[in-house]
C-alpha cells in the first residue's frame, strides 16, 4: 500500500508536466522531440555540450545514444546525464511562439 500511495502522489505531480513521446538525436548536437500535446521541433544543445557538466556529450557517437527515462521522462545519456523535459518543452514552445510573431 505504501508504494501505491507514493506512486499516486508522483502521478498527480506529473499530470501537469509534458511528456516526450518521440525523440531522436540529429547532427550538430540537435535533438528532435515530440511531446504529448503535439508540440514538436528541434532543440540545439551545442552550448550545453561546450560546458564541463555536459562535455561528455561532445562525442557525436555518445550524443546519438540518447534515451528516455521511463519513470521521470527525462532525456538521458549514459554516465548520468539527464535533461528535464520541461526545460526542453519551454525552449520549443518559446520558438513556436516567436515564429508566430
MIDOSE-1310 file (N, C-alpha, C; in nm, 2 decimals, decimal comma, always signed):
residues 101
xxxx	+0,08/-0,12/+0,00/+0,00/+0,00/+0,00/+0,09/+0,13/+0,00; +0,20/+0,12/+0,07/+0,29/+0,24/+0,07/+0,34/+0,28/-0,06; +0,37/+0,18/-0,15/+0,42/+0,21/-0,28/+0,31/+0,27/-0,37; +0,18/+0,22/-0,35/+0,08/+0,27/-0,44/+0,05/+0,42/-0,40
xxxx	+0,05/+0,45/-0,27/+0,03/+0,59/-0,23/+0,14/+0,68/-0,28; +0,27/+0,63/-0,27/+0,38/+0,71/-0,32/+0,37/+0,73/-0,47; +0,33/+0,62/-0,54/+0,31/+0,63/-0,69/+0,20/+0,72/-0,72; +0,09/+0,72/-0,65/-0,02/+0,81/-0,67/+0,02/+0,96/-0,66
xxxx	+0,10/+0,99/-0,56/+0,15/+1,13/-0,54/+0,24/+1,17/-0,66; +0,32/+1,08/-0,70/+0,41/+1,10/-0,81/+0,33/+1,13/-0,94; +0,23/+1,04/-0,96/+0,15/+1,06/-1,08/+0,07/+1,19/-1,08; +0,02/+1,23/-0,97/-0,06/+1,36/-0,96/+0,03/+1,47/-0,99
xxxx	+0,16/+1,47/-0,94/+0,25/+1,57/-0,97/+0,29/+1,58/-1,12; +0,29/+1,46/-1,18/+0,33/+1,45/-1,32/+0,22/+1,50/-1,42; +0,10/+1,50/-1,37/-0,02/+1,53/-1,46/+0,00/+1,67/-1,53; +0,06/+1,76/-1,47/+0,07/+1,90/-1,53/+0,20/+1,91/-1,61
xxxx	+0,28/+1,80/-1,61/+0,41/+1,81/-1,69/+0,39/+1,75/-1,83; +0,47/+1,79/-1,92/+0,47/+1,75/-2,05/+0,55/+1,62/-2,07; +0,51/+1,53/-2,15/+0,57/+1,40/-2,17/+0,63/+1,39/-2,31; +0,76/+1,35/-2,32/+0,82/+1,33/-2,45/+0,77/+1,20/-2,50
xxxx	+0,71/+1,20/-2,62/+0,66/+1,08/-2,68/+0,75/+1,03/-2,79; +0,83/+1,11/-2,85/+0,93/+1,07/-2,95/+1,05/+1,15/-2,94; +1,17/+1,09/-2,97/+1,29/+1,16/-2,95/+1,40/+1,10/-3,05; +1,48/+1,18/-3,10/+1,59/+1,13/-3,18/+1,70/+1,24/-3,18
xxxx	+1,83/+1,19/-3,18/+1,94/+1,28/-3,19/+1,97/+1,30/-3,34; +2,00/+1,42/-3,37/+2,03/+1,46/-3,51/+2,17/+1,52/-3,51; +2,22/+1,55/-3,63/+2,36/+1,61/-3,64/+2,37/+1,74/-3,56; +2,50/+1,78/-3,54/+2,53/+1,91/-3,48/+2,47/+1,93/-3,34
xxxx	+2,46/+1,83/-3,26/+2,41/+1,84/-3,12/+2,27/+1,89/-3,11; +2,19/+1,84/-3,20/+2,05/+1,88/-3,21/+1,96/+1,76/-3,17; +1,86/+1,78/-3,09/+1,76/+1,68/-3,06/+1,63/+1,72/-3,13; +1,56/+1,62/-3,19/+1,42/+1,64/-3,24/+1,33/+1,57/-3,13
xxxx	+1,23/+1,64/-3,09/+1,14/+1,59/-2,99/+0,99/+1,62/-3,03; +0,91/+1,52/-2,98/+0,76/+1,54/-2,99/+0,71/+1,52/-2,85; +0,62/+1,61/-2,81/+0,55/+1,60/-2,68/+0,41/+1,55/-2,69; +0,35/+1,51/-2,58/+0,22/+1,45/-2,57/+0,11/+1,55/-2,63
xxxx	+0,13/+1,68/-2,62/+0,03/+1,77/-2,67/+0,05/+1,80/-2,82; +0,15/+1,74/-2,89/+0,17/+1,76/-3,03/+0,28/+1,86/-3,06; +0,33/+1,93/-2,97/+0,44/+2,02/-2,99/+0,56/+1,94/-3,03; +0,63/+1,98/-3,14/+0,75/+1,91/-3,18/+0,85/+2,01/-3,24
xxxx	+0,97/+1,97/-3,25/+1,07/+2,05/-3,31/+1,21/+2,02/-3,26; +1,30/+2,10/-3,30/+1,45/+2,08/-3,28/+1,50/+2,17/-3,17; +1,58/+2,11/-3,08/+1,65/+2,18/-2,98/+1,80/+2,16/-2,99; +1,87/+2,28/-3,01/+2,01/+2,27/-3,02/+2,08/+2,27/-2,89
xxxx	+2,17/+2,18/-2,86/+2,23/+2,17/-2,73/+2,38/+2,19/-2,74; +2,43/+2,25/-2,85/+2,57/+2,28/-2,87/+2,63/+2,36/-2,76; +2,56/+2,46/-2,71/+2,61/+2,55/-2,60/+2,63/+2,46/-2,47; +2,54/+2,37/-2,45/+2,55/+2,29/-2,33/+2,66/+2,19/-2,34
xxxx	+2,68/+2,14/-2,46/+2,79/+2,04/-2,48/+2,93/+2,10/-2,45; +2,93/+2,23/-2,47/+3,06/+2,30/-2,45/+3,09/+2,32/-2,30; +3,00/+2,29/-2,21/+3,02/+2,31/-2,07/+3,08/+2,19/-2,01; +3,15/+2,21/-1,89/+3,21/+2,09/-1,83/+3,11/+1,99/-1,79
xxxx	+2,99/+2,03/-1,74/+2,89/+1,94/-1,69/+2,84/+1,84/-1,80; +2,83/+1,89/-1,93/+2,78/+1,81/-2,04/+2,88/+1,78/-2,14; +3,01/+1,80/-2,11/+3,12/+1,78/-2,20/+3,13/+1,64/-2,25; +3,08/+1,54/-2,18/+3,09/+1,40/-2,22/+3,01/+1,38/-2,35
xxxx	+2,91/+1,47/-2,38/+2,83/+1,46/-2,50/+2,89/+1,52/-2,62; +3,01/+1,57/-2,60/+3,08/+1,63/-2,72/+3,12/+1,53/-2,83; +3,13/+1,41/-2,79/+3,15/+1,30/-2,88/+3,01/+1,27/-2,95; +3,01/+1,28/-3,08/+2,89/+1,26/-3,16/+2,82/+1,13/-3,14
xxxx	+2,91/+1,02/-3,13/+2,86/+0,89/-3,11/+2,79/+0,88/-2,97; +2,84/+0,93/-2,87/+2,78/+0,94/-2,74/+2,65/+1,01/-2,74; +2,65/+1,13/-2,81/+2,53/+1,21/-2,82/+2,42/+1,14/-2,89; +2,45/+1,06/-2,99/+2,34/+0,98/-3,06/+2,28/+0,87/-2,97
xxxx	+2,34/+0,84/-2,86/+2,28/+0,73/-2,77/+2,18/+0,79/-2,67; +2,11/+0,88/-2,71/+2,01/+0,95/-2,62/+1,89/+0,85/-2,60; +1,83/+0,86/-2,48/+1,72/+0,78/-2,45/+1,62/+0,86/-2,35; +1,52/+0,79/-2,31/+1,42/+0,85/-2,22/+1,41/+0,76/-2,10
xxxx	+1,41/+0,82/-1,98/+1,39/+0,75/-1,86/+1,24/+0,72/-1,85; +1,20/+0,60/-1,83/+1,06/+0,56/-1,83/+0,98/+0,61/-1,71; +1,05/+0,64/-1,60/+0,98/+0,69/-1,48/+0,97/+0,85/-1,48; +1,09/+0,91/-1,50/+1,09/+1,06/-1,49/+1,06/+1,13/-1,62
xxxx	+1,07/+1,05/-1,73/+1,06/+1,11/-1,86/+1,17/+1,20/-1,90; +1,28/+1,20/-1,82/+1,40/+1,28/-1,85/+1,47/+1,23/-1,98; +1,52/+1,32/-2,05/+1,61/+1,28/-2,17/+1,74/+1,24/-2,11; +1,79/+1,13/-2,14/+1,91/+1,07/-2,07/+2,02/+1,02/-2,16
xxxx	+2,14/+1,02/-2,11/+2,26/+0,96/-2,17/+2,33/+0,88/-2,07; +2,42/+0,79/-2,11/+2,50/+0,71/-2,02/+2,58/+0,81/-1,93; +2,62/+0,76/-1,82/+2,70/+0,85/-1,73/+2,62/+0,94/-1,64; +2,49/+0,92/-1,64/+2,40/+1,00/-1,55/+2,37/+1,14/-1,60
xxxx	+2,38/+1,17/-1,73/+2,34/+1,30/-1,79/+2,20/+1,30/-1,82; +2,12/+1,39/-1,76/+1,98/+1,40/-1,77/+1,93/+1,54/-1,80; +1,83/+1,55/-1,89/+1,77/+1,68/-1,91/+1,63/+1,68/-1,88; +1,58/+1,78/-1,81/+1,44/+1,79/-1,77/+1,35/+1,82/-1,89
xxxx	+1,25/+1,73/-1,92/+1,17/+1,76/-2,03/+1,10/+1,89/-2,03; +1,07/+1,95/-1,92/+1,00/+2,08/-1,91/+1,09/+2,19/-1,96; +1,22/+2,18/-1,94/+1,31/+2,28/-1,99/+1,31/+2,27/-2,15; +1,32/+2,15/-2,20/+1,31/+2,13/-2,34/+1,18/+2,18/-2,40
xxxx	+1,07/+2,15/-2,33/+0,94/+2,19/-2,38/+0,93/+2,34/-2,39; +0,98/+2,41/-2,28/+0,97/+2,56/-2,28/+1,05/+2,62/-2,39; +1,17/+2,55/-2,42/+1,25/+2,60/-2,54/+1,17/+2,59/-2,67; +1,11/+2,48/-2,69/+1,03/+2,46/-2,81/+0,91/+2,55/-2,82
xxxx	+0,84/+2,56/-2,71/+0,72/+2,65/-2,70/+0,76/+2,79/-2,73; +0,87/+2,84/-2,68/+0,91/+2,98/-2,70/+0,95/+3,00/-2,85; +1,01/+2,90/-2,91/+1,04/+2,91/-3,05/+0,92/+2,92/-3,13; +0,82/+2,83/-3,10/+0,69/+2,83/-3,17/+0,62/+2,96/-3,16
xxxx	+0,62/+3,02/-3,04/+0,55/+3,15/-3,02/+0,62/+3,26/-3,09; +0,76/+3,26/-3,09/+0,83/+3,36/-3,16/+0,81/+3,35/-3,31; +0,79/+3,23/-3,37/+0,76/+3,22/-3,51/+0,63/+3,27/-3,55; +0,53/+3,28/-3,46/+0,40/+3,33/-3,48/+0,40/+3,49/-3,49
x	+0,50/+3,55/-3,43/+0,50/+3,69/-3,42/+0,60/+3,75/-3,52
